[in-house]
Amino acid sequence: MRLIRFIPRLLATLGLGLGLTMASAIASPAAPQSGAEYRTLERAQPTDSGNKIEVTEFFWYSCPHCFVFEPTLAEWVKKQGDKIEFKRVPINFRESFIPQQKLYYALEAMGKSEEMQRKIFNAIHVERQAIDTDASILDFVGKQGIDKQKFTATYNSFGMQSKVKRALVLQEAYKIDGVPTIAIDGKYITSPSIVGTAMGGRQPEPVLAASTVQVMDALVAKALAERAAKK
């Protein structure tokens, strides 16, 4: 009798496992599934990009994976045209990250952030420069043809404290636990790490980068379709 009662539960378990296996087989970077190649936030976050889809990268200058992902991401952003509003948020997993947050936000305030993004990554990851303290950042910026006095005033301004606090609020709201991570339209989260897990096994980083922007393409299209359906 115990065996007979157990069989239906066994079949149900096997059926569920088969369903999950089939779903995993169907999912791919070109046809991503929530819970596999991307995550759907339980609580959507507000965006301020108007009719465009807001795409936000959470990053850290000293992260080697962010460095590898940057060229692919920059090329992808260029191809999006007016479909998206692209933003970056430097993350803060501990207090020592704050100088690099202020570096990004000071450059952004001066209209120099995108121009300097690749240069900073290369200086850290190729030239092996330590650019992670107030002193080393001011020294580095002074060698880049940027107005050091203006940068220093911006870097040390009261407004920087507000931007750093705002970045932490966003980081927590989007449940960022690693970088690089991409948020789409305040609803969806993906990353090379998430995509790599869905693909199974270890993948070369260029493959992960290419696969991640495929997922991003699909999520932007999804977000646009969802907006159109509401009109």
Secondary structure, 3 states (H helix, E strand, C coil): CHHHHHHHHHHHHHHHHHHHHHHHHHCECCECCECCCEEECCCCCCCCCCCCEEEEEEECCCCHHHHHHHHHHHHHHHHCHHHEEEEEEECCCCHHHHHHHHHHHHHHHCCCHHHHHHHHHHHHHCCCCCCCCHHHHHHHHHCCCCCHHHHHHHHCCHHHHHHHHHHHHHHHHCCCCCCCEEEECCCEEECHHHHHHHHCCCCCHHHHHHHHHHHHHHHHHHHHHHHHHHC
